[in-house]
Amino acid sequence: MPSTVILWFRRDLRLDDNPALQAALIDCDRLVPVYVHDPDSEAPWAPGAASRWWLHGSLASMDQALQTFGTGLLIARGDALAELRRIVAATGATRIHWNRLYDPTTRDRDGRIKQALRADGLRAESHNASLLFEPWEIATGTGEPYRVFTAFWRRCGARLSDVGPLPAPTTLPPPPESPDSLPLENLALLPRIPWDTGLRETWTPGETAALEQARAFVQGRIQGYASARDLPALAGTSALSSHLHFGEIGPRRVLAMVREQWDDPTADPVETFVREIGWREFAHHLIYHYPHTTDEPLDRRFAALPWREEDADRLLRAWQRGETGIPLVDAGMRQLWHTGWMHNRVRMVVASFLTKNLRLPWQAGARWFWDTLVDADLAANSLGWQWSAGCGADAAPYFRIFNPVLQGERFDKSGAYVRRWCPELARLPDKYIHQPWTAPSALLEHAGIRLGRDYPAPIVDLKASREAALAAYEVVKAAGR
Ligand SMILES: Cc1cc2nc3c(=O)[nH]c(=O)nc-3n(C[C@H](O)[C@H](O)[C@H](O)COP(=O)(O)OP(=O)(O)OC[C@H]3O[C@@H](n4cnc5c(N)ncnc54)[C@H](O)[C@@H]3O)c2cc1C
């Protein structure tokens, strides 16, 4: 009897450094690589529109890679357990392997599936492809999860040299007689109304592109990363976030590439970059240990924060559309809409603006990002929003309210980023590019701008809204007493 093994792909869409694949290959005569589309089981965090777009490309690329090995991806749709059972019955598989996910909805689902398949008599095993360390392996001296990044990363650092990637396979066993795969198009992941031009122009999903992107970054741009990473007009960062989210490349491979290229791991650009991979790791650590933080503040005092009630819908819409009248905020929101990605510095600015100047709940911002980011990741997004709102682990203190004008003048000095995404402001001189409302009217006229007609007047006064936010914070402080 040939030994038939199922490899259940999820957000680990790669052949390189794939522990589930390597485990599946042991004593395997027939391999069934499977993807089950089951968004209902991920509710309320089923992939958003931009993520679905990426997923389509990533699955196509995975299928193509498998076909070069004489096999292919068996795509199914429906309840994951029922579909896996159907494939087990049709193929006679006796083992199934997959790589773990750490967010609350998929974790519960996967636990139930593992139990059920084992009860059916199958060997079902899960592995770690997406993290450097399991969230339960890193703990404080008293066995508690970390809530402060520096201490967490110091603990990881001591063990960093132990982790390394697994190689990609050189051959794969053939598939058995299997049920037909659904055509990828049947998953309807691509938009019916084609709003995705900007995404197509900007990104190439898939493992090959991920490895190329990482290699190019590690061999080149990483040198200037420490300073360029804060300048949104430059392509100074790795742009690996979606590739990492979908598991087209793993953090162990990224780290290995860095090590191969750079002898000195403490060299400034290297350390700064690897530390960001550490933040990704920290985000997963937190979501694993504090699963409620997808919707509720980690710092419970913030449940008492009074959010704005009047005019909330209109202000949220203006923020989403990049029509707040604050150029750096609008540029960021338009970059997000057009490309499905936003520079980290600007993510912090737009999040601070939403939660503090507009006093709208961080959950509303997180939801918008969830639907529009190609790298939408429950762990990183929840951490990023809670950090910005001041209520998360190791968060920016609530009273630290980014001033988007000063942020623009510091990190987008020449206004190149704002000019790119808000072209109606392009003719303004640098001095006014981040605060057009302070420009003399003759100058505005000369630049072809009438505020309120060609570009919005600010929807809030930055100074007054800052003071209102600080006043609201008093309630949180009182709740903590
Ligand atoms: C409000 C807010 C929401 C965010 N939502 C997400 C999200 O949904 N998905 C996501 O991947 N990142 C999110 N981030 C973190 C960060 O903005 C992105 O990871 C980064 O901009 C991606 O660009 P890059 O790949 O060029 O990053 P690089 O600077 O090249 O960093 C390398 C990698 O490190 C990881 N990383 C970097 N910064 C962070 C961080 N602060 N937290 C966690 N991981 C990090 C990412 O995987 C990234 O690809 C959010 C940040 C904020 C402030």
The ligand as a Tripos MOL2 file, in Angstrom:
@<TRIPOS>MOLECULE
LIG
   53    58     1     0     0
SMALL
NO_CHARGES

@<TRIPOS>ATOM
      1 C1         -1.6800   51.2640   12.5730 C.3       1 LIG1
      2 C2         -0.7270   50.2190   12.0170 C.ar      1 LIG1
      3 C3         -1.2380   49.0900   11.3850 C.ar      1 LIG1
      4 C4         -0.3670   48.1140   10.8760 C.ar      1 LIG1
      5 N1         -0.9040   47.0000   10.2610 N.ar      1 LIG1
      6 C5         -0.0690   46.0450    9.7870 C.ar      1 LIG1
      7 C6         -0.5940   44.8770    9.1490 C.ar      1 LIG1
      8 O1         -1.8130   44.6760    9.0460 O.2       1 LIG1
      9 N2          0.2910   43.9720    8.6350 N.ar      1 LIG1
     10 C7          1.6530   44.1350    8.7610 C.ar      1 LIG1
     11 O2          2.4070   43.2810    8.2880 O.2       1 LIG1
     12 N3          2.1650   45.2080    9.3840 N.ar      1 LIG1
     13 C8          1.3600   46.1710    9.8930 C.ar      1 LIG1
     14 N4          1.8960   47.2770   10.4950 N.ar      1 LIG1
     15 C9          3.3650   47.3350   10.7240 C.3       1 LIG1
     16 C10         4.1940   48.0070    9.6200 C.3       1 LIG1
     17 O3          3.6310   49.2300    9.2560 O.3       1 LIG1
     18 C11         4.3480   47.1300    8.3690 C.3       1 LIG1
     19 O4          4.7550   45.8270    8.7350 O.3       1 LIG1
     20 C12         5.4110   47.7120    7.4340 C.3       1 LIG1
     21 O5          5.0750   49.0260    7.0670 O.3       1 LIG1
     22 C13         5.5180   46.8350    6.2090 C.3       1 LIG1
     23 O6          6.4290   47.3720    5.3000 O.3       1 LIG1
     24 P1          7.8110   46.6430    5.0040 P.3       1 LIG1
     25 O7          7.5740   45.2190    4.7170 O.co2     1 LIG1
     26 O8          8.5080   47.4460    3.9820 O.co2     1 LIG1
     27 O9          8.5190   46.7790    6.4240 O.3       1 LIG1
     28 P2         10.0660   46.7320    6.8340 P.3       1 LIG1
     29 O10        10.3690   48.0160    7.5150 O.co2     1 LIG1
     30 O11        10.9190   46.3310    5.7260 O.co2     1 LIG1
     31 O12        10.0800   45.6250    7.9780 O.3       1 LIG1
     32 C14        10.3320   44.2470    7.7020 C.3       1 LIG1
     33 C15         9.1990   43.3930    8.2190 C.3       1 LIG1
     34 O13         9.0930   43.5050    9.6280 O.3       1 LIG1
     35 C16         7.7250   43.4170   10.0210 C.3       1 LIG1
     36 N5          7.3450   44.6480   10.7170 N.ar      1 LIG1
     37 C17         7.8680   45.8790   10.5350 C.ar      1 LIG1
     38 N6          7.3050   46.7520   11.3920 N.ar      1 LIG1
     39 C18         6.4150   46.0620   12.1130 C.ar      1 LIG1
     40 C19         5.5200   46.4040   13.1670 C.ar      1 LIG1
     41 N7          5.4520   47.6490   13.6680 N.pl3     1 LIG1
     42 N8          4.7290   45.4420   13.6840 N.ar      1 LIG1
     43 C20         4.7920   44.1810   13.2260 C.ar      1 LIG1
     44 N9          5.6220   43.7990   12.2350 N.ar      1 LIG1
     45 C21         6.4280   44.7230   11.6930 C.ar      1 LIG1
     46 C22         6.9040   43.2440    8.7590 C.3       1 LIG1
     47 O14         6.6570   41.8650    8.5700 O.3       1 LIG1
     48 C23         7.8350   43.7780    7.6970 C.3       1 LIG1
     49 O15         7.6120   43.2300    6.4280 O.3       1 LIG1
     50 C24         1.0380   48.2790   11.0190 C.ar      1 LIG1
     51 C25         1.5330   49.4220   11.6550 C.ar      1 LIG1
     52 C26         0.6750   50.3810   12.1490 C.ar      1 LIG1
     53 C27         1.2370   51.5980   12.8160 C.3       1 LIG1
@<TRIPOS>BOND
     1     1     2 1
     2     2     3 ar
     3     2    52 ar
     4     3     4 ar
     5     4     5 ar
     6     4    50 ar
     7     5     6 ar
     8     6     7 ar
     9     6    13 1
    10     7     8 2
    11     7     9 ar
    12     9    10 ar
    13    10    11 2
    14    10    12 ar
    15    12    13 ar
    16    13    14 ar
    17    14    15 1
    18    14    50 ar
    19    15    16 1
    20    16    17 1
    21    16    18 1
    22    18    19 1
    23    18    20 1
    24    20    21 1
    25    20    22 1
    26    22    23 1
    27    23    24 1
    28    24    25 2
    29    24    26 1
    30    24    27 1
    31    27    28 1
    32    28    29 2
    33    28    30 1
    34    28    31 1
    35    31    32 1
    36    32    33 1
    37    33    34 1
    38    33    48 1
    39    34    35 1
    40    35    36 1
    41    35    46 1
    42    36    37 ar
    43    36    45 ar
    44    37    38 ar
    45    38    39 ar
    46    39    40 ar
    47    39    45 ar
    48    40    41 1
    49    40    42 ar
    50    42    43 ar
    51    43    44 ar
    52    44    45 ar
    53    46    47 1
    54    46    48 1
    55    48    49 1
    56    50    51 ar
    57    51    52 ar
    58    52    53 1
@<TRIPOS>SUBSTRUCTURE
     1 LIG1         1 GROUP 0 **** ****
